[in-house]
Amino acid sequence: MKKYIITLLLTFSLSPLFTSCHFLEVEQIGKSDIQSFFSDIDSVEPSVLGAYNLLFSFYDHYLVSYPEVTGDLVYLSATNSEWWKIYEFTSTYEEETSPVGVIWKRGYNLIMDLDYLLYFVPRLREQNPELVDNALAQAYFVRALTFFQLCNVYGQTYTFSNDASHWGVGLMTSIPTISDHMVRSSVKDTYAQILSDIQSARELFTDNYTFDRYKASPYACDALEARVRLYMGDYEEAYKLASGLIGRFSLAPRDKYVSMFTTRAGSVEEDIFRLNGYQQSGNALQKLYRYDNPYARPSNKLKGLFVGGDVRTDLFSYDGKDGNGTMKHFSDICMKFYCTEDIADEEKHYDPVVFRASEMYLIAGECACKLGRLQEAEGYIRKLEARALGISETAVPLSYSGADQLMEIISKERMKELCFEGHRLYDITRRHEALKRDAGFNTQVLTINYPDYRFVLQIPIIETETNPDIQQNPSSNADL
């Protein structure tokens, strides 16, 4: 019999009807209510919207910040107790309200909601086949994305073992019952489920499905799989997917680069999938990077990568009002999660990017380099640098001798382009590199060699105390 995670303190939140329903009570008092909710086609759109709301909450509360705070591109203030143990790699499974517990809880909260949707909504297909199929497609995509992110946080990278047989995460793919407990699947099996969900989503999207950057789409499926394949080391397939998207999405123009992050309009050209922050209560990313009193700042290592005139550094400063309403110039900050438009506060929101064209250029470039197609790889990097510097591609200063040096250039370009967006620790570990922080980090943890048990979080106490079957992550390198 399959075993699933069911010991989490979750709420069923597809609709306000269920916001107070502890999911362990579904079998006793809530199952009929949930079934009744899904008895009509009008339940489909609210259930999908609820999933996106949970996805925003999942990303905003720690998920995006975790791989940055644990990386080498962000200085953290010593006054930030919320993140300090994560920053110093001293967190433990007992930290239920820290990233250790919150990422786990919010991720599986979302997965459980998606499993309800995937179970009940197919029964409504006769009422509106197109609406149902597109809803199911979006649910499969979001579940694949959530499993992938959870595996990044709690499981070592795909190539940690030769056959990816090390622990991944629990694959809850059906509605749990009270007697169910969790076992973790291998990373190999976790990734197989992710790829299966992506393919299920592709097959369900109808031919006339309208692209919306705030919703899953066939293009978002390709972007997710491109990243997944990159992490797997499947460079041929990752290249194929990423380069195909480059033909559909273009880089945002240089004069719109900053506004891609700081305005509601974003970038029509570049966005593949991003989260809609309108009327969302999340503010964790803004709290961490708050421009007038930031807890996290760009490190000297990051700032030292840029040359003069790079438009990306415009996001490291801002002329705005302080807490007293006085205009000031703020520097050494991150403005990727702020709406700076002069509009009413209730209309302001930040929309975290999940996939955009720039990442596809970087994936295509890295994969081409790994496949020995160096000139092709160079071309993708030239396009990014030309946009950033406002010069022609041929004028971009790019010099290397061999694949290793070019790969180093690509790695630095990823740091410059994707900083703060939730990639850095995973880029270090999937390449089996050491974490190397500069002397400006106010911590004793400046270097961690790969492999190391600290590159993943432990399974939180919210799970371990009530689930005797859970496989815990090692607490020392001796157990790796």
C-alpha positions as CSV (number, residue, x, y, z in Angstrom):
1,M,0.0,0.0,0.0
2,K,1.3,3.5,-0.9
3,K,2.1,5.8,2.0
4,Y,1.6,9.5,1.9
5,I,2.2,12.6,4.1
6,I,-0.9,13.3,6.1
7,T,0.5,14.5,9.4
8,L,0.9,18.1,8.5
9,L,-1.2,20.8,10.1
10,L,-2.9,22.0,7.0
11,T,-6.0,23.7,5.8
12,F,-8.1,23.1,2.8
13,S,-8.2,26.5,1.1
14,L,-9.6,26.1,-2.3
15,S,-12.5,28.2,-1.1
16,P,-13.3,30.4,1.9
17,L,-15.8,27.6,2.7
18,F,-12.9,25.4,3.9
19,T,-10.5,27.9,5.4
20,S,-11.1,26.5,8.9
21,C,-11.2,22.8,8.0
22,H,-8.3,20.8,9.5
23,F,-7.6,18.3,6.7
24,L,-7.4,15.4,9.2
25,E,-11.0,16.0,9.8
26,V,-12.0,15.5,6.2
27,E,-12.8,11.9,6.7
28,Q,-15.1,12.6,9.6
29,I,-16.8,16.0,9.0
30,G,-15.4,17.6,5.9
31,K,-15.5,15.1,3.1
32,S,-19.1,15.6,2.2
33,D,-18.6,19.4,2.3
34,I,-15.7,19.2,-0.1
35,Q,-17.5,16.8,-2.4
36,S,-20.5,19.2,-2.4
37,F,-18.3,22.1,-3.3
38,F,-17.0,20.2,-6.3
39,S,-20.5,19.2,-7.5
40,D,-20.9,22.1,-9.9
41,I,-18.8,23.4,-12.7
42,D,-18.7,26.8,-11.0
43,S,-16.3,25.4,-8.5
44,V,-13.5,24.9,-11.0
45,E,-12.2,28.4,-11.5
46,P,-12.3,29.2,-7.7
47,S,-10.4,26.0,-7.0
48,V,-7.7,26.9,-9.5
49,L,-7.5,30.5,-8.2
50,G,-7.1,29.1,-4.7
51,A,-4.1,27.0,-5.9
52,Y,-2.4,30.0,-7.3
53,N,-3.0,31.9,-4.1
54,L,-1.3,29.1,-2.2
55,L,1.5,29.0,-4.7
56,F,2.2,32.8,-4.1
57,S,2.2,32.2,-0.4
58,F,4.6,29.2,-0.8
59,Y,7.0,31.3,-2.9
60,D,6.8,34.5,-0.9
61,H,7.3,32.9,2.5
62,Y,10.9,31.8,2.5
63,L,11.1,29.6,-0.7
64,V,12.7,32.3,-2.9
65,S,14.9,33.7,-0.2
66,Y,16.2,30.4,1.1
67,P,18.7,29.6,-1.7
68,E,19.9,33.2,-1.7
69,V,20.4,33.6,2.1
70,T,22.3,30.3,2.1
71,G,24.4,31.3,-0.9
72,D,27.3,33.7,-1.5
73,L,25.6,36.7,-3.0
74,V,23.6,38.1,0.0
75,Y,24.8,39.7,3.2
76,L,22.4,39.2,6.1
77,S,22.0,41.6,9.0
78,A,22.9,40.2,12.4
79,T,19.7,41.7,13.7
80,N,17.5,39.3,11.6
81,S,16.8,36.4,14.0
82,E,14.3,35.0,11.5
83,W,17.0,34.0,9.0
84,W,20.2,33.9,11.1
85,K,20.4,30.1,11.8
86,I,19.7,29.4,8.1
87,Y,22.4,31.9,7.2
88,E,24.9,30.1,9.5
89,F,23.7,26.6,8.6
90,T,22.9,25.8,12.2
91,S,19.1,25.3,11.8
92,T,17.6,22.1,13.1
93,Y,14.4,20.0,12.6
94,E,12.9,21.6,15.7
95,E,12.3,25.0,14.0
96,E,8.7,24.7,13.1
97,T,8.1,28.4,12.4
98,S,11.3,29.0,10.5
99,P,12.0,28.2,6.9
100,V,12.7,24.6,8.0
101,G,9.0,24.1,8.9
102,V,7.2,26.7,6.9
103,I,8.5,25.7,3.5
104,W,7.5,22.1,4.2
105,K,4.1,23.0,5.6
106,R,3.1,25.4,2.8
107,G,4.4,23.1,0.1
108,Y,2.3,20.2,1.2
109,N,-0.6,22.4,2.0
110,L,-0.6,23.3,-1.7
111,I,-0.1,19.8,-2.9
112,M,-3.0,18.5,-0.8
113,D,-5.3,21.1,-2.3
114,L,-4.1,20.2,-5.8
115,D,-4.8,16.5,-5.1
116,Y,-8.4,17.4,-4.2
117,L,-8.8,19.3,-7.4
118,L,-7.3,16.5,-9.5
119,Y,-9.6,14.0,-7.8
120,F,-12.9,15.8,-8.0
121,V,-12.8,18.1,-11.0
122,P,-12.6,15.3,-13.7
123,R,-16.1,14.3,-12.6
124,L,-17.3,17.6,-14.1
125,R,-15.9,17.1,-17.6
126,E,-19.2,16.5,-19.2
127,Q,-20.4,20.0,-18.1
128,N,-17.5,21.8,-19.7
129,P,-14.7,19.6,-21.1
130,E,-12.4,22.5,-22.1
131,L,-12.6,24.3,-18.8
132,V,-12.0,21.1,-16.9
133,D,-9.1,20.0,-19.0
134,N,-7.3,23.3,-18.7
135,A,-7.9,23.4,-15.0
136,L,-6.4,20.0,-14.5
137,A,-3.5,20.9,-16.7
138,Q,-2.7,23.9,-14.5
139,A,-3.0,21.7,-11.4
140,Y,-0.6,19.2,-12.7
141,F,1.9,21.9,-13.6
142,V,1.7,23.6,-10.2
143,R,2.1,20.2,-8.4
144,A,5.2,19.4,-10.5
145,L,6.7,22.8,-9.7
146,T,5.9,22.3,-6.0
147,F,7.5,18.8,-5.8
148,F,10.5,20.2,-7.6
149,Q,11.0,23.0,-5.2
150,L,10.5,20.8,-2.1
151,C,13.0,18.4,-3.4
152,N,15.5,21.2,-3.9
153,V,15.1,22.3,-0.3
154,Y,15.0,18.9,1.5
155,G,16.8,16.6,-0.9
156,Q,20.3,16.7,-2.2
157,T,20.8,17.6,-5.8
158,Y,19.9,15.0,-8.5
159,T,23.5,14.0,-9.2
160,F,24.4,13.6,-5.5
161,S,24.5,9.8,-6.0
162,N,25.3,8.1,-9.2
163,D,21.8,6.7,-9.7
164,A,19.8,9.5,-7.8
165,S,18.8,6.8,-5.3
166,H,19.2,9.2,-2.3
167,W,16.1,10.6,-0.5
168,G,13.9,13.1,-2.3
169,V,10.5,14.0,-0.9
170,G,7.2,12.2,-0.2
171,L,5.0,12.0,-3.3
172,M,1.5,12.7,-2.2
173,T,-0.4,12.2,-5.4
174,S,-3.9,11.2,-4.0
175,I,-6.1,12.3,-1.2
176,P,-4.7,10.9,2.1
177,T,-6.6,9.2,4.8
178,I,-6.1,9.4,8.6
179,S,-4.1,6.1,8.7
180,D,-1.7,7.1,6.0
181,H,1.9,7.9,6.9
182,M,4.8,9.2,4.8
183,V,7.8,7.6,3.3
184,R,10.2,9.6,1.1
185,S,10.7,8.6,-2.5
186,S,14.2,8.6,-4.0
187,V,15.2,11.7,-5.9
188,K,15.1,9.6,-9.1
189,D,11.4,8.7,-8.4
190,T,10.6,12.3,-7.3
191,Y,11.9,13.7,-10.6
192,A,10.1,11.0,-12.5
193,Q,6.8,12.1,-10.9
194,I,7.7,15.7,-11.7
195,L,8.2,14.9,-15.4
196,S,5.1,12.8,-15.4
197,D,3.0,15.7,-14.0
198,I,4.5,18.1,-16.6
199,Q,3.6,15.7,-19.4
200,S,0.1,15.3,-18.0
201,A,-0.3,19.0,-18.0
202,R,0.9,19.3,-21.6
203,E,-1.6,16.6,-22.8
204,L,-4.5,18.3,-21.1
205,F,-4.1,21.9,-22.3
206,T,-6.6,22.4,-25.1
207,D,-5.5,23.7,-28.5
208,N,-7.2,27.1,-28.0
209,Y,-5.8,27.7,-24.4
210,T,-5.0,31.4,-24.1
211,F,-1.6,32.3,-22.8
212,D,-1.5,34.3,-19.6
213,R,1.8,34.9,-17.9
214,Y,0.1,34.7,-14.5
215,K,-1.1,31.1,-15.2
216,A,0.4,27.8,-16.1
217,S,0.7,27.2,-19.9
218,P,2.4,24.8,-22.3
219,Y,5.2,27.3,-22.4
220,A,5.6,27.2,-18.6
221,C,5.7,23.4,-18.8
222,D,8.6,23.6,-21.2
223,A,10.4,26.2,-19.0
224,L,10.0,24.0,-15.9
225,E,11.1,20.9,-17.7
226,A,14.1,22.8,-19.1
227,R,15.2,23.6,-15.5
228,V,14.5,20.1,-14.3
229,R,16.5,18.6,-17.1
230,L,19.4,21.0,-16.4
231,Y,19.5,19.9,-12.8
232,M,19.4,16.2,-14.0
233,G,22.4,16.8,-16.3
234,D,20.2,16.0,-19.3
235,Y,21.8,18.8,-21.4
236,E,20.5,17.8,-24.8
237,E,16.8,17.8,-23.7
238,A,17.2,20.9,-21.6
239,Y,18.8,22.7,-24.5
240,K,16.0,21.7,-26.8
241,L,13.3,23.0,-24.5
242,A,15.1,26.2,-23.6
243,S,16.1,27.1,-27.1
244,G,12.5,26.4,-28.3
245,L,11.2,29.0,-25.8
246,I,13.7,31.5,-26.9
247,G,11.9,31.4,-30.3
248,R,8.7,32.3,-28.5
249,F,9.8,34.8,-25.8
250,S,12.3,37.6,-26.3
251,L,14.5,39.5,-23.8
252,A,13.0,42.6,-22.3
253,P,14.5,45.7,-23.9
254,R,17.2,47.4,-21.9
255,D,15.1,50.5,-21.2
256,K,12.4,48.2,-19.7
257,Y,14.7,46.0,-17.6
258,V,14.1,47.7,-14.3
259,S,10.4,48.1,-14.9
260,M,10.2,44.4,-15.6
261,F,10.4,44.0,-11.8
262,T,9.1,47.3,-10.4
263,T,5.9,47.9,-12.3
264,R,2.7,45.9,-12.6
265,A,3.1,45.8,-16.4
266,G,6.3,43.9,-16.0
267,S,7.7,42.6,-19.3
268,V,5.2,41.3,-21.9
269,E,8.2,40.1,-24.0
270,E,10.1,38.2,-21.3
271,D,7.6,36.7,-18.8
272,I,6.9,33.0,-19.2
273,F,5.3,32.5,-15.8
274,R,5.1,34.8,-12.8
275,L,2.9,35.0,-9.7
276,N,0.2,37.7,-9.3
277,G,0.6,39.5,-6.0
278,Y,-2.7,41.5,-6.4
279,Q,-4.6,41.4,-3.1
280,Q,-2.1,38.9,-1.6
281,S,-1.2,39.3,2.0
282,G,2.4,38.2,1.4
283,N,5.3,40.5,2.3
284,A,8.1,38.3,3.4
285,L,10.3,39.1,0.3
286,Q,9.7,42.8,0.8
287,K,10.4,42.5,4.5
288,L,13.8,40.9,3.8
289,Y,14.9,43.3,1.1
290,R,13.0,46.5,2.3
291,Y,14.9,49.3,0.6
292,D,14.8,51.8,3.5
293,N,15.8,49.2,6.2
294,P,17.0,46.0,4.5
295,Y,18.0,42.8,6.3
296,A,19.7,41.5,3.2
297,R,22.0,43.3,0.8
298,P,24.0,42.4,-2.3
299,S,27.4,41.0,-1.3
300,N,30.7,42.4,-2.6
301,K,31.2,39.2,-4.5
302,L,28.0,39.9,-6.5
303,K,28.6,43.6,-7.0
304,G,32.2,42.9,-8.1
305,L,30.9,40.9,-11.1
306,F,29.4,44.0,-12.8
307,V,31.1,46.5,-15.0
308,G,30.1,50.1,-15.4
309,G,26.9,50.8,-17.2
310,D,25.2,47.5,-16.5
311,V,21.5,48.1,-16.3
312,R,21.1,45.3,-13.8
313,T,22.8,47.4,-11.1
314,D,20.1,49.9,-11.3
315,L,18.1,47.5,-9.2
316,F,20.7,47.9,-6.4
317,S,19.6,51.5,-5.7
318,Y,16.5,53.6,-5.4
319,D,15.4,57.2,-4.8
320,G,12.4,57.0,-2.5
321,K,10.9,58.0,0.7
322,D,12.1,56.8,4.1
323,G,9.8,55.9,7.0
324,N,9.3,59.6,7.8
325,G,8.3,60.5,4.2
326,T,11.6,62.2,3.3
327,M,13.1,61.5,-0.1
328,K,16.5,59.8,0.0
329,H,18.9,57.9,-2.1
330,F,19.2,54.2,-1.0
331,S,22.0,52.0,-2.2
332,D,23.2,48.4,-1.7
333,I,19.6,47.1,-1.9
334,C,17.5,44.8,-4.0
335,M,14.5,46.3,-5.8
336,K,13.3,43.1,-7.6
337,F,10.3,42.8,-5.2
338,Y,8.9,46.3,-5.2
339,C,6.3,48.2,-7.2
340,T,7.6,51.7,-7.5
341,E,4.7,53.1,-9.5
342,D,3.1,56.3,-8.2
343,I,-0.3,54.6,-7.6
344,A,-2.6,53.9,-4.6
345,D,-1.1,51.6,-2.1
346,E,-3.9,49.1,-2.5
347,E,-3.0,48.8,-6.2
348,K,0.7,48.2,-5.5
349,H,1.9,44.6,-5.6
350,Y,5.0,42.7,-6.5
351,D,4.8,39.7,-8.8
352,P,7.7,37.3,-8.3
353,V,9.1,35.8,-11.5
354,V,9.1,32.1,-11.8
355,F,10.3,31.7,-15.4
356,R,11.5,34.3,-17.8
357,A,13.3,34.3,-21.1
358,S,16.7,35.3,-19.6
359,E,16.9,32.0,-17.7
360,M,16.2,30.1,-20.9
361,Y,19.1,31.9,-22.6
362,L,21.3,30.9,-19.6
363,I,20.1,27.3,-19.7
364,A,20.6,27.1,-23.5
365,G,24.1,28.6,-23.1
366,E,25.1,26.3,-20.3
367,C,23.8,23.2,-22.1
368,A,25.5,24.1,-25.4
369,C,28.8,24.6,-23.6
370,K,28.4,21.2,-21.9
371,L,27.7,19.6,-25.3
372,G,30.8,21.2,-26.8
373,R,29.1,23.8,-28.9
374,L,31.1,26.7,-27.6
375,Q,30.3,29.3,-30.2
376,E,26.7,28.7,-29.8
377,A,26.9,29.0,-26.1
378,E,28.9,32.2,-26.4
379,G,26.1,33.6,-28.6
380,Y,23.5,33.3,-25.8
381,I,25.7,35.1,-23.3
382,R,26.6,37.9,-25.8
383,K,22.9,38.6,-26.2
384,L,22.4,39.0,-22.4
385,E,25.5,41.1,-22.0
386,A,24.6,43.3,-25.0
387,R,21.2,44.0,-23.5
388,A,22.7,44.7,-20.0
389,L,25.4,47.0,-21.3
390,G,23.5,48.7,-24.1
391,I,26.1,47.7,-26.8
392,S,26.1,45.4,-29.8
393,E,26.7,41.7,-29.4
394,T,30.0,41.9,-31.3
395,A,31.2,44.6,-28.9
396,V,30.7,42.5,-25.8
397,P,34.1,41.8,-24.2
398,L,34.2,38.0,-24.0
399,S,37.4,36.1,-23.9
400,Y,38.0,32.4,-23.0
401,S,40.2,29.4,-23.9
402,G,38.1,26.3,-23.7
403,A,34.9,25.0,-22.2
404,D,35.9,25.4,-18.6
405,Q,36.6,29.1,-18.9
406,L,33.4,29.7,-20.9
407,M,31.4,27.8,-18.2
408,E,32.9,30.1,-15.6
409,I,31.6,33.1,-17.6
410,I,28.2,31.5,-17.9
411,S,28.1,30.8,-14.1
412,K,28.9,34.5,-13.4
413,E,26.3,35.6,-15.9
414,R,23.7,33.5,-14.0
415,M,24.7,35.3,-10.8
416,K,24.3,38.7,-12.4
417,E,21.0,37.9,-14.2
418,L,19.2,35.8,-11.7
419,C,20.5,37.1,-8.3
420,F,17.8,37.2,-5.6
421,E,15.4,35.1,-7.6
422,G,15.9,31.8,-5.8
423,H,18.6,30.0,-7.7
424,R,22.0,30.5,-6.1
425,L,22.4,27.6,-3.7
426,Y,21.0,25.1,-6.2
427,D,23.5,26.3,-8.9
428,I,26.3,25.7,-6.5
429,T,25.2,22.2,-5.4
430,R,24.1,20.9,-8.9
431,R,27.6,21.7,-10.1
432,H,29.2,20.1,-7.1
433,E,31.0,23.3,-6.2
434,A,32.0,24.6,-2.9
435,L,30.2,27.5,-1.3
436,K,32.7,30.3,-1.0
437,R,31.6,33.5,0.7
438,D,33.8,36.7,0.8
439,A,35.2,38.3,3.9
440,G,32.3,40.7,4.1
441,F,30.0,38.0,5.4
442,N,29.5,38.5,9.1
443,T,29.6,34.8,9.9
444,Q,32.2,32.2,10.6
445,V,30.7,30.0,7.8
446,L,32.5,31.3,4.8
447,T,33.3,28.0,3.0
448,I,31.4,24.7,2.7
449,N,32.9,22.1,0.4
450,Y,30.7,19.8,-1.6
451,P,29.2,17.4,-0.6
452,D,27.8,18.5,2.8
453,Y,24.8,17.6,4.8
454,R,24.1,21.3,5.4
455,F,23.1,21.9,1.8
456,V,19.6,20.6,2.6
457,L,17.2,21.3,5.4
458,Q,16.1,18.7,7.9
459,I,12.6,17.3,7.8
460,P,10.7,19.5,10.4
461,I,9.4,18.4,13.7
462,I,5.9,19.0,12.6
463,E,6.4,15.9,10.5
464,T,8.8,13.8,12.5
465,E,6.9,13.9,15.8
466,T,3.7,12.4,14.3
467,N,5.1,10.3,11.5
468,P,7.4,7.5,12.7
469,D,8.0,6.4,9.1
470,I,9.7,9.6,7.9
471,Q,13.3,9.3,6.8
472,Q,15.3,12.2,8.4
473,N,18.2,14.0,6.7
474,P,21.7,13.5,8.1
475,S,22.8,15.8,11.0
476,S,26.5,15.4,10.1
477,N,28.7,14.6,7.1
478,A,29.5,11.2,8.7
479,D,26.0,10.0,7.8
480,L,26.1,11.1,4.1
